[in-house]
């Protein structure tokens, strides 16, 4: 805090009353702030060298008083007043000049702050533990809340139903309630009848399916008996192939189900990756890393092989390739022979089917006849429709002509004279009755033709639907026959299947042996590398430079923590010792005092009030 007296007039000398009044006000202003603790007994920093100050009772020599008593920071400013002293002389506090606190003062200030920070850290740790414990309880309470909300929803629904029933029974009309109940009973009865009808239809469909399955089983049994009677060896092959086909179909179904599950899982994972670009990029990078690692391993294996070993491998590959070519040629010849044999069998089976007679053949013949009739009807439907439309148009023309003739007769009747009116009326009445009969016959014919047209359209729709159904069934049967023929061709070649299985078994055995060798070599390399890593770690632990670096790192960590605490303390004290507001007040006060001092008349007639700082 600074205060300057500029331009004092001659009338305001120190011994004048004005000077005494101003200094008394200034003394009050400077004494408005309480003195710091221990200020009167505090020695100055400009004492005479060589003089030893006495120690108080209970204190040790050479130790500052701030270490043995609690120091209030707000009562001990870092820099004492200079230029803002009271009316006492400069030697009242042990000499003038800048007053600076020593190291012990700051240590005494920092220790309480360290204690407070430690207590705050402990409190925050306890708060964290409490929040962690409360999170588990919060999860349980949320689950309980959801269950209670569901139960509350059910109870609300039941309560609304009960309230509605009570309201209807209290305020509603009994007749209306009875009518509603009767209507609901009728609806329930209709629903029950519909459900019973659907159940009967399902039961009939199930029985029809069972019947068809039984017929199919019976047909298969007869076919088995025929095959068993014709050729036992062929029947044994057929039986084994059929069992193998059933087993393979079961395996295919299970594998397809597993594939669908894996596809669903892969789709969900792809959706997750698509939603998160970071995961998508990470997955792409991982795939690229795996491919690069595989390429690296392959190149390492190729580089690790010597020239002689590579030459031997090439020779072995050439021999294996030539053997595979021979095997494939032999398999091709065998497959060609088996195809010819199978074609002969198929031709024989076709002959047997053509000679086969029975209920199935009769049904098939009836189905073909019905299909032929429906085809003819569909082909001639457009022509018949045109003919019927022409007939309808002709009848409509006839009806129009008759109506015009009747209207003309009515006009002539109005213009006829009265003589022979009765005879003419009888003739015209007879003619009118005849025309009305013809008109009624034409109308009846038209209605009959309309009904026939509607019936033909309905028959056409039924035939069209039946044709689609038959086409679908025929396509399904043809597809099934092709699949069964392909399965027969494939499973009839038992030697080829056996060779394929043996070749696959050999490949898997060779791959297993190769993988075992790689595993053993990898284990040995891993063991060697682990030993090298342990030895390197032991050497690093025993190294003095590493130990000294660890110690220096620990020291740096401690120094950084202390520096952070000190910087935090300094920032806080800077915030506490902001002097801009006080400076502004002092400058304003100086301006007011200078104005008063420059005008002696105003100084005599008024008094200056100095606000305390």
C-alpha positions as CSV (number, residue, x, y, z in Angstrom):
1,X,0.0,0.0,0.0
2,X,1.5,3.3,-1.1
3,X,0.4,6.9,-0.4
4,X,2.0,10.0,-1.8
5,X,1.6,13.6,-0.7
6,X,2.2,15.9,-3.7
7,X,2.1,19.7,-3.7
8,X,1.6,20.6,0.0
9,X,0.8,24.3,0.4
10,X,2.8,26.5,2.8
11,X,-0.3,26.9,5.1
12,X,-0.4,23.1,5.7
13,X,2.8,22.7,7.6
14,X,3.3,19.8,10.0
15,X,2.8,21.9,13.1
16,X,-0.4,23.6,11.9
17,X,-3.8,22.5,13.0
18,X,-4.7,21.4,9.4
19,X,-1.6,19.1,9.5
20,X,-2.6,17.6,12.8
21,X,-6.2,17.0,11.6
22,X,-5.0,15.3,8.4
23,X,-2.4,13.2,10.3
24,X,-5.0,12.1,12.9
25,X,-7.3,11.0,10.1
26,X,-4.4,9.2,8.4
27,X,-3.5,7.5,11.6
28,X,-7.0,6.2,11.8
29,X,-6.9,5.1,8.2
30,X,-3.6,3.2,8.6
31,X,-4.7,1.6,11.9
32,X,-8.0,0.3,10.4
33,X,-6.2,-3.0,9.7
34,X,-5.3,-5.2,12.7
35,X,-1.6,-5.7,13.2
36,X,-0.1,-9.1,12.4
37,X,0.7,-11.5,15.1
38,X,4.0,-10.9,16.8
39,X,4.7,-7.7,14.9
40,X,6.0,-5.7,17.9
41,X,8.4,-8.4,19.0
42,X,9.6,-9.3,15.6
43,X,13.2,-8.2,14.9
44,X,14.1,-6.3,11.8
45,X,16.1,-7.6,8.9
46,X,18.5,-4.6,9.2
47,X,19.8,-5.3,12.7
48,X,23.3,-4.7,13.9
49,X,25.5,-7.7,12.9
50,X,27.0,-9.6,15.8
51,X,24.3,-8.8,18.3
52,X,22.5,-11.8,19.8
53,X,18.9,-11.5,20.7
54,X,17.7,-13.2,23.8
55,X,15.5,-16.3,23.7
56,X,12.1,-16.5,25.5
57,X,11.5,-19.0,28.2
58,X,10.5,-22.4,26.8
59,X,12.2,-21.8,23.3
60,X,15.3,-23.2,21.9
61,X,18.1,-21.1,20.6
62,X,18.6,-21.1,16.9
63,X,14.9,-22.2,16.2
64,X,12.4,-19.8,14.8
65,X,9.2,-19.1,16.8
66,X,7.0,-20.0,13.9
67,X,7.9,-23.7,14.2
68,X,6.5,-23.9,17.7
69,X,3.2,-22.0,17.2
70,X,0.4,-22.0,14.7
71,X,0.8,-19.2,12.2
72,X,-2.3,-17.5,10.7
73,X,-1.5,-16.8,7.0
74,X,-3.9,-13.9,6.6
75,X,-2.3,-12.1,9.6
76,X,1.3,-12.5,8.3
77,X,1.9,-10.8,4.9
78,X,4.9,-11.8,3.0
79,X,6.1,-8.2,2.6
80,X,5.8,-5.6,5.4
81,X,4.6,-2.1,4.9
82,X,7.0,0.4,3.5
83,X,5.9,4.0,2.8
84,X,2.7,3.6,4.8
85,X,3.9,3.9,8.4
86,X,2.2,5.7,11.3
87,X,3.5,8.9,12.9
88,X,6.1,6.9,14.8
89,X,9.7,7.1,13.7
90,X,11.5,4.6,11.4
91,X,13.2,3.0,14.4
92,X,10.1,2.0,16.2
93,X,10.1,-1.6,14.8
94,X,13.7,-2.3,14.7
95,X,14.7,-0.3,11.6
96,X,13.2,0.6,8.3
97,X,13.5,-1.3,4.9
98,X,12.0,-4.4,3.4
99,X,10.9,-7.1,5.8
100,X,11.1,-10.8,4.4
101,X,10.0,-14.0,6.1
102,X,12.6,-16.8,6.4
103,X,12.4,-20.5,5.4
104,X,11.0,-21.7,8.7
105,X,8.0,-19.5,8.2
106,X,7.0,-21.1,4.9
107,X,7.6,-24.6,6.4
108,X,5.2,-23.8,9.2
109,X,2.7,-22.5,6.6
110,X,3.0,-25.5,4.3
111,X,2.7,-28.2,7.0
112,X,-1.0,-27.4,7.9
113,X,-1.8,-27.4,4.2
114,X,-0.2,-30.8,3.7
115,X,-2.2,-32.1,6.6
116,X,-5.4,-30.7,5.1
117,X,-4.6,-32.1,1.7
118,X,-3.9,-35.6,3.2
119,X,-7.2,-35.4,5.1
120,X,-9.0,-34.4,1.9
121,X,-7.5,-37.3,0.0
122,X,-8.6,-39.7,2.7
123,X,-12.1,-38.2,2.7
124,X,-12.3,-38.5,-1.1
125,X,-11.1,-42.2,-0.9
126,X,-13.8,-42.9,1.7
127,X,-16.3,-41.2,-0.6
128,X,-15.2,-43.3,-3.5
129,X,-15.6,-46.5,-1.5
130,X,-19.0,-45.4,-0.4
131,X,-20.1,-44.7,-3.9
132,X,-18.7,-48.1,-5.1
133,X,-20.7,-49.8,-2.3
134,X,-23.8,-47.8,-3.2
135,X,-23.6,-48.7,-6.9
136,X,-24.3,-52.4,-6.1
137,X,-27.2,-51.5,-3.9
138,X,-28.4,-49.1,-6.6
139,X,-28.4,-52.0,-9.2
140,X,-30.4,-54.2,-6.8
141,X,-32.8,-51.4,-6.1
142,X,-33.3,-50.7,-9.8
143,X,-34.1,-54.4,-10.4
144,X,-36.5,-54.3,-7.5
145,X,-38.1,-51.1,-8.9
146,X,-38.6,-52.7,-12.3
147,X,-40.3,-55.7,-10.8
148,X,-42.5,-53.5,-8.6
149,X,-43.4,-51.4,-11.6
150,X,-44.4,-54.5,-13.5
151,X,-46.5,-55.7,-10.6
152,X,-48.0,-52.2,-10.2
153,X,-49.0,-52.2,-13.9
154,X,-50.7,-55.5,-13.5
155,X,-52.5,-54.3,-10.4
156,X,-53.6,-51.1,-12.2
157,X,-55.0,-53.2,-15.1
158,X,-56.9,-55.4,-12.6
159,X,-58.1,-52.3,-10.7
160,X,-59.3,-50.7,-13.9
161,X,-61.2,-53.8,-14.8
162,X,-62.8,-54.0,-11.4
163,X,-63.7,-50.3,-11.4
164,X,-65.3,-50.7,-14.9
165,X,-67.3,-53.7,-13.7
166,X,-68.4,-51.9,-10.5
167,X,-69.4,-48.8,-12.6
168,X,-71.3,-50.8,-15.1
169,X,-73.1,-52.7,-12.3
170,X,-73.9,-49.5,-10.4
171,X,-74.7,-47.0,-13.2
172,X,-75.4,-49.2,-16.2
173,X,-78.7,-50.4,-17.5
174,X,-79.4,-54.1,-16.5
175,X,-80.9,-54.7,-19.9
176,X,-77.9,-53.2,-21.7
177,X,-75.6,-55.3,-19.6
178,X,-77.6,-58.4,-20.3
179,X,-77.6,-57.6,-24.0
180,X,-73.8,-57.1,-23.9
181,X,-73.3,-60.4,-22.1
182,X,-75.5,-62.2,-24.6
183,X,-73.5,-60.6,-27.5
184,X,-70.3,-61.7,-25.8
185,X,-71.6,-65.2,-25.4
186,X,-72.5,-65.3,-29.0
187,X,-69.1,-64.1,-30.0
188,X,-67.4,-66.6,-27.8
189,X,-69.6,-69.4,-29.2
190,X,-68.7,-68.3,-32.8
191,X,-65.0,-68.2,-31.9
192,X,-65.3,-71.6,-30.3
193,X,-67.0,-73.0,-33.4
194,X,-64.3,-71.4,-35.6
195,X,-61.6,-72.9,-33.4
196,X,-63.3,-76.3,-33.5
197,X,-63.5,-76.0,-37.3
198,X,-59.9,-75.2,-37.6
199,X,-59.0,-78.0,-35.2
200,X,-61.0,-80.5,-37.3
201,X,-59.4,-79.2,-40.5
202,X,-55.9,-79.5,-38.9
203,X,-56.9,-83.0,-37.7
204,X,-58.1,-83.9,-41.2
205,X,-54.9,-82.5,-42.7
206,X,-52.8,-84.5,-40.2
207,X,-54.7,-87.7,-40.9
208,X,-54.3,-87.1,-44.7
209,X,-50.6,-86.5,-44.3
210,X,-50.3,-89.7,-42.2
211,X,-52.2,-91.6,-44.8
212,X,-50.0,-90.3,-47.6
213,X,-47.0,-91.1,-45.5
214,X,-48.3,-94.6,-44.9
215,X,-48.9,-95.0,-48.7
216,X,-45.4,-93.7,-49.4
217,X,-43.9,-96.1,-46.8
218,X,-45.9,-99.0,-48.3
219,X,-44.7,-98.0,-51.8
220,X,-41.1,-97.9,-50.5
221,X,-41.5,-101.3,-48.9
222,X,-42.8,-102.8,-52.2
223,X,-39.9,-101.2,-54.0
224,X,-37.5,-102.7,-51.4
225,X,-39.1,-106.1,-51.9
226,X,-38.7,-105.9,-55.6
227,X,-35.1,-104.9,-55.3
228,X,-34.4,-107.6,-52.8
229,X,-36.0,-110.2,-55.0
230,X,-34.2,-109.0,-58.2
231,X,-30.6,-108.6,-57.0
232,X,-29.5,-109.0,-53.3
233,X,-26.1,-107.4,-53.9
234,X,-27.7,-104.4,-55.5
235,X,-30.3,-104.1,-52.7
236,X,-27.5,-104.2,-50.1
237,X,-25.7,-101.4,-51.9
238,X,-29.0,-99.4,-52.2
239,X,-29.7,-99.9,-48.5
240,X,-26.2,-98.8,-47.4
241,X,-26.4,-95.8,-49.8
242,X,-29.9,-94.9,-48.5
243,X,-28.7,-95.1,-44.8
244,X,-25.6,-93.0,-45.7
245,X,-27.8,-90.5,-47.5
246,X,-30.1,-90.2,-44.4
247,X,-27.1,-89.8,-42.2
248,X,-25.5,-87.2,-44.5
249,X,-28.8,-85.3,-44.7
250,X,-29.0,-85.2,-40.9
251,X,-25.5,-83.9,-40.8
252,X,-26.2,-81.3,-43.5
253,X,-29.3,-80.1,-41.5
254,X,-27.3,-79.7,-38.3
255,X,-24.4,-78.0,-40.1
256,X,-26.9,-75.7,-41.9
257,X,-28.4,-74.8,-38.5
258,X,-25.0,-74.1,-37.1
259,X,-24.1,-72.0,-40.2
260,X,-27.3,-70.0,-39.7
261,X,-26.4,-69.4,-36.1
262,X,-22.9,-68.3,-37.0
263,X,-24.3,-66.1,-39.8
264,X,-26.6,-64.4,-37.2
265,X,-23.7,-63.9,-34.8
266,X,-21.6,-62.6,-37.7
267,X,-24.4,-60.2,-38.7
268,X,-24.7,-58.9,-35.2
269,X,-20.9,-58.4,-34.9
270,X,-20.9,-56.7,-38.3
271,X,-23.7,-54.3,-37.2
272,X,-21.7,-53.5,-34.1
273,X,-18.6,-52.9,-36.1
274,X,-20.5,-50.7,-38.6
275,X,-21.9,-48.6,-35.7
276,X,-18.5,-48.0,-34.2
277,X,-15.9,-46.7,-36.8
278,X,-13.1,-47.2,-34.3
279,X,-13.9,-50.9,-33.9
280,X,-14.4,-51.3,-37.7
281,X,-11.0,-49.8,-38.3
282,X,-9.4,-51.9,-35.6
283,X,-11.0,-55.1,-37.1
284,X,-9.6,-54.2,-40.5
285,X,-6.2,-53.5,-39.0
286,X,-6.3,-56.8,-37.1
287,X,-7.2,-58.8,-40.3
288,X,-4.3,-57.1,-42.1
289,X,-2.0,-57.8,-39.2
290,X,-3.0,-61.5,-39.2
291,X,-2.5,-61.8,-43.0
292,X,0.9,-60.1,-42.7
293,X,1.9,-62.4,-39.9
294,X,0.9,-65.4,-42.0
295,X,2.9,-64.1,-44.9
296,X,5.9,-63.5,-42.6
297,X,5.7,-67.0,-41.2
298,X,5.4,-68.5,-44.7
299,X,8.4,-66.5,-45.9
300,X,10.4,-67.4,-42.8
301,X,9.6,-71.1,-43.4
302,X,10.6,-70.8,-47.0
303,X,13.8,-69.0,-46.1
304,X,14.7,-71.5,-43.4
305,X,14.6,-74.4,-45.9
306,X,18.0,-75.2,-47.4
307,X,18.5,-75.7,-51.2
308,X,18.7,-79.5,-50.9
309,X,15.6,-79.7,-48.8
310,X,13.8,-77.4,-51.3
311,X,14.9,-79.6,-54.2
312,X,13.6,-82.7,-52.4
313,X,10.3,-81.0,-51.6
314,X,9.9,-80.1,-55.3
315,X,10.7,-83.6,-56.4
316,X,8.1,-85.0,-53.8
317,X,5.6,-82.5,-55.0
318,X,6.1,-83.5,-58.6
319,X,5.7,-87.2,-57.7
320,X,2.6,-86.4,-55.7
321,X,1.2,-84.4,-58.5
322,X,1.8,-87.2,-61.0
323,X,0.2,-89.7,-58.6
324,X,-2.8,-87.4,-58.2
325,X,-3.1,-87.1,-62.0
326,X,-3.1,-90.9,-62.3
327,X,-5.6,-91.2,-59.5
328,X,-7.9,-88.6,-61.1
329,X,-7.7,-90.3,-64.5
330,X,-8.6,-93.6,-62.9
331,X,-11.4,-92.0,-61.0
332,X,-12.6,-90.4,-64.3
333,X,-12.7,-93.7,-66.0
334,X,-14.5,-95.3,-63.1
335,X,-17.0,-92.5,-63.0
336,X,-17.6,-92.9,-66.7
337,X,-18.3,-96.6,-66.3
338,X,-20.5,-95.9,-63.2
339,X,-22.5,-93.3,-65.1
340,X,-23.1,-95.7,-68.0
341,X,-24.1,-98.4,-65.5
342,X,-26.4,-95.9,-63.7
343,X,-28.0,-94.8,-67.0
344,X,-28.7,-98.5,-67.7
345,X,-30.3,-98.9,-64.3
346,X,-32.4,-95.7,-64.8
347,X,-33.6,-97.0,-68.1
348,X,-34.5,-100.3,-66.5
349,X,-36.3,-98.4,-63.7
350,X,-38.2,-96.4,-66.3
351,X,-39.3,-99.6,-68.0
352,X,-40.5,-100.9,-64.7
353,X,-42.4,-97.8,-63.9
354,X,-44.0,-97.9,-67.4
355,X,-45.1,-101.5,-66.7
356,X,-46.2,-100.7,-63.2
357,X,-50.0,-100.7,-62.7
358,X,-52.2,-100.1,-59.7
359,X,-54.1,-97.5,-57.8
360,X,-51.3,-95.0,-58.1
361,X,-51.2,-95.5,-61.9
362,X,-55.0,-95.1,-62.1
363,X,-54.8,-91.9,-60.1
364,X,-52.0,-90.6,-62.2
365,X,-54.0,-91.4,-65.4
366,X,-57.1,-89.6,-63.9
367,X,-54.9,-86.7,-63.0
368,X,-53.6,-86.5,-66.6
369,X,-57.1,-86.7,-68.0
370,X,-58.2,-84.0,-65.8
371,X,-55.2,-81.9,-66.7
372,X,-55.9,-82.5,-70.4
373,X,-59.5,-81.4,-69.9
374,X,-58.5,-78.3,-68.0
375,X,-55.9,-77.5,-70.6
376,X,-58.5,-77.7,-73.4
377,X,-60.9,-75.6,-71.4
378,X,-58.2,-73.0,-70.8
379,X,-57.2,-73.0,-74.4
380,X,-60.9,-72.6,-75.7
381,X,-62.0,-70.3,-72.9
382,X,-61.4,-67.1,-74.8
383,X,-63.3,-68.3,-77.9
384,X,-66.2,-69.5,-75.8
385,X,-66.2,-66.2,-73.9
386,X,-66.3,-64.3,-77.2
387,X,-69.2,-66.4,-78.5
388,X,-71.2,-65.9,-75.3
389,X,-70.6,-62.2,-75.4
390,X,-71.8,-62.1,-79.0
391,X,-75.0,-63.9,-78.0
392,X,-75.5,-61.5,-75.1
393,X,-75.1,-58.5,-77.4
394,X,-77.6,-60.0,-79.9
395,X,-80.1,-60.6,-77.2
396,X,-79.7,-57.0,-76.0
397,X,-80.3,-55.8,-79.5
398,X,-83.4,-57.9,-79.8
399,X,-84.7,-56.5,-76.5
400,X,-84.0,-52.9,-77.6
401,X,-85.9,-53.5,-80.9
402,X,-88.9,-55.0,-79.0
403,X,-89.0,-52.1,-76.6
404,X,-89.0,-49.6,-79.6
405,X,-91.8,-51.6,-81.2
406,X,-93.8,-51.5,-78.0
407,X,-93.3,-47.7,-77.7
408,X,-94.5,-47.2,-81.3
409,X,-97.5,-49.3,-80.7
410,X,-98.4,-47.3,-77.7
411,X,-98.2,-44.1,-79.8
412,X,-100.4,-45.6,-82.5
413,X,-102.9,-46.7,-79.9
414,X,-103.2,-43.1,-78.7
415,X,-103.9,-41.9,-82.3
416,X,-106.4,-44.7,-83.2
417,X,-110.1,-43.7,-83.8
418,X,-112.9,-45.0,-81.5
419,X,-114.4,-47.3,-84.1
420,X,-113.3,-50.9,-83.7
421,X,-111.3,-49.9,-80.7
422,X,-112.2,-53.0,-78.7
423,X,-111.1,-55.3,-81.5
424,X,-107.9,-53.4,-82.0
425,X,-107.2,-53.4,-78.3
426,X,-107.7,-57.1,-78.1
427,X,-105.3,-57.7,-81.0
428,X,-102.8,-55.3,-79.5
429,X,-103.2,-56.8,-76.1
430,X,-102.5,-60.3,-77.5
431,X,-99.5,-59.0,-79.4
432,X,-98.3,-57.2,-76.3
433,X,-98.6,-60.3,-74.3
434,X,-96.7,-62.3,-76.9
435,X,-94.0,-59.6,-76.9
436,X,-93.8,-59.6,-73.1
437,X,-93.4,-63.3,-73.1
438,X,-90.6,-63.1,-75.5
439,X,-89.1,-60.3,-73.4
440,X,-89.3,-62.4,-70.3
441,X,-87.7,-65.4,-72.1
442,X,-84.9,-63.1,-73.2
443,X,-84.4,-61.8,-69.7
444,X,-84.4,-65.3,-68.3
445,X,-81.9,-66.4,-71.0
446,X,-79.7,-63.3,-70.2
447,X,-79.7,-64.1,-66.5
448,X,-79.0,-67.8,-67.2
449,X,-76.0,-66.8,-69.4
450,X,-74.8,-64.4,-66.7
451,X,-74.9,-67.2,-64.1
452,X,-73.1,-69.6,-66.5
453,X,-70.5,-66.9,-67.1
454,X,-69.9,-66.4,-63.4
455,X,-69.7,-70.2,-62.9
456,X,-67.2,-70.5,-65.8
457,X,-65.1,-67.7,-64.3
458,X,-65.1,-69.5,-61.0
459,X,-64.2,-72.8,-62.7
460,X,-61.4,-71.0,-64.6
461,X,-60.0,-69.6,-61.3
462,X,-60.1,-73.0,-59.7
463,X,-58.5,-74.6,-62.7
464,X,-55.8,-71.9,-62.8
465,X,-55.0,-72.4,-59.1
466,X,-55.0,-76.2,-59.6
467,X,-52.7,-75.8,-62.6
468,X,-50.3,-73.7,-60.5
469,X,-50.4,-76.3,-57.7
470,X,-49.8,-79.2,-60.1
471,X,-47.0,-77.3,-61.8
472,X,-45.4,-76.6,-58.5
473,X,-45.8,-80.2,-57.4
474,X,-44.3,-81.5,-60.7
475,X,-41.4,-79.2,-60.4
476,X,-40.8,-80.3,-56.8
477,X,-41.0,-84.0,-57.8
478,X,-38.6,-83.4,-60.7
479,X,-36.2,-81.6,-58.5
480,X,-36.4,-84.4,-55.9
481,X,-35.9,-87.0,-58.6
482,X,-32.8,-85.2,-59.9
483,X,-31.5,-85.0,-56.3
484,X,-32.2,-88.7,-55.7
485,X,-30.6,-89.6,-59.1
486,X,-27.5,-87.5,-58.2
487,X,-27.3,-89.1,-54.8
488,X,-27.7,-92.6,-56.3
489,X,-24.9,-91.8,-58.8
490,X,-22.7,-90.4,-56.0
491,X,-23.3,-93.1,-53.4
492,X,-23.2,-96.0,-55.8
493,X,-19.5,-95.3,-56.3
494,X,-18.4,-96.7,-52.9
495,X,-14.8,-97.2,-54.0
496,X,-14.6,-93.5,-54.9
497,X,-16.1,-92.4,-51.6
498,X,-13.7,-94.7,-49.8
499,X,-10.8,-93.3,-51.7
500,X,-11.9,-89.8,-51.0
501,X,-12.1,-90.5,-47.3
502,X,-8.7,-92.2,-47.3
503,X,-7.1,-89.3,-49.1
504,X,-8.7,-86.8,-46.7
505,X,-7.6,-88.9,-43.8
506,X,-4.0,-89.0,-45.1
507,X,-4.0,-85.2,-45.6
508,X,-5.3,-84.6,-42.1
509,X,-2.7,-87.0,-40.7
510,X,0.1,-85.3,-42.5
511,X,-1.2,-81.9,-41.4
512,X,-1.4,-83.1,-37.9
513,X,2.2,-84.4,-37.9
514,X,3.4,-81.2,-39.5
515,X,1.6,-79.1,-36.8
516,X,3.0,-81.3,-34.1
517,X,6.5,-80.7,-35.3
518,X,5.8,-77.0,-35.5
519,X,4.4,-77.0,-32.0
520,X,7.4,-78.8,-30.6
521,X,9.8,-76.4,-32.3
522,X,7.8,-73.4,-31.2
523,X,7.9,-74.7,-27.6
524,X,11.7,-75.1,-27.8
525,X,12.1,-71.6,-29.2
526,X,9.7,-70.2,-26.6
527,X,11.7,-71.9,-23.8
528,X,14.9,-70.4,-25.1
529,X,13.4,-67.0,-25.5
530,X,11.9,-67.1,-22.0
531,X,15.3,-67.9,-20.6
532,X,16.9,-65.1,-22.5
533,X,14.2,-62.7,-21.3
534,X,14.7,-63.8,-17.7
535,X,18.4,-63.4,-17.9
536,X,18.0,-59.9,-19.5
537,X,15.6,-58.9,-16.8
538,X,18.0,-60.2,-14.1
539,X,20.9,-58.2,-15.7
540,X,18.7,-55.1,-15.9
541,X,17.7,-55.5,-12.2
542,X,21.4,-55.9,-11.2
543,X,22.6,-53.0,-13.3
544,X,23.6,-50.0,-11.2
545,X,22.5,-47.5,-13.8
546,X,19.0,-49.0,-13.9
547,X,18.8,-48.8,-10.0
548,X,20.1,-45.2,-10.0
549,X,17.5,-44.3,-12.7
550,X,14.8,-45.9,-10.6
551,X,15.9,-43.9,-7.6
552,X,16.1,-40.7,-9.6
553,X,12.7,-41.3,-11.0
554,X,11.3,-41.7,-7.5
555,X,13.0,-38.5,-6.4
556,X,11.7,-36.7,-9.4
557,X,8.2,-37.9,-8.6
558,X,8.5,-36.6,-5.0
559,X,10.0,-33.3,-6.1
560,X,7.2,-32.9,-8.7
561,X,4.6,-33.5,-6.0
562,X,6.2,-31.0,-3.7
563,X,6.5,-28.5,-6.6
564,X,2.8,-29.0,-7.4
565,X,1.8,-28.4,-3.8
566,X,4.0,-25.3,-3.5
567,X,2.7,-23.9,-6.8
568,X,-0.9,-24.5,-5.7
569,X,-0.2,-22.8,-2.4
570,X,1.4,-19.8,-4.2
571,X,-1.6,-19.5,-6.6
572,X,-3.9,-19.5,-3.6
573,X,-1.9,-16.8,-1.8
574,X,-1.8,-14.7,-4.9
575,X,-5.6,-14.9,-5.1
576,X,-5.8,-13.9,-1.4
577,X,-3.4,-10.9,-1.7
578,X,-5.0,-9.1,-4.6
579,X,-4.3,-5.4,-4.1
580,X,-5.9,-3.8,-7.1
581,X,-9.1,-2.7,-5.2
582,X,-7.1,-1.2,-2.3
583,X,-4.8,0.6,-4.8
584,X,-7.8,2.2,-6.5
585,X,-9.2,3.3,-3.1
586,X,-5.8,4.8,-2.2
587,X,-5.4,6.7,-5.5
588,X,-8.9,8.1,-5.1
589,X,-8.2,9.1,-1.5
590,X,-4.9,10.8,-2.6
591,X,-6.8,12.8,-5.3
592,X,-9.3,14.0,-2.7
593,X,-6.6,15.0,-0.2
594,X,-4.7,16.9,-2.9
595,X,-7.9,18.8,-3.9
596,X,-8.5,19.8,-0.3
597,X,-4.9,20.9,0.3
598,X,-4.9,23.0,-2.9
599,X,-7.9,25.0,-1.7
600,X,-7.3,26.5,1.9
601,X,-10.8,27.9,2.1
602,X,-12.4,24.6,1.6
603,X,-10.0,23.1,4.1
604,X,-11.1,25.6,6.8
605,X,-14.8,25.2,6.2
606,X,-14.8,21.3,5.9
607,X,-13.2,18.3,7.3
608,X,-11.7,15.4,5.4
609,X,-13.1,12.0,6.3
610,X,-10.7,9.3,5.5
611,X,-12.2,5.8,5.0
612,X,-10.4,3.0,6.7
613,X,-8.7,0.5,4.5
